[in-house]
Amino acid sequence: MIGSEVKKLVLDSGLKLWQVAERWGLTDGNFSRRLRKPFNESEVERIKEIIVDIKLEQAGADNEQ
């Protein structure tokens, strides 16, 4: 998957790139640079897992309020 597809995946999920970068252990600048190159399957799966985790945390926080 190319970087622009990964970026679209993150943004379409309603998250910000920095949120995924932080969870992945990168700065937002390094993640943005990483988007310039293709991602392998395991990296894409990891990003999808991060998106799900963050969304679940957000949903849990919303339910507590």
Secondary structure, DSSP 8 states (H G I E B T S, - for coil): --HHHHHHHHHHTT--HHHHHHHHT--HHHHHHHTTS---HHHHHHHHHHHHHHHHHHHHHHHH-
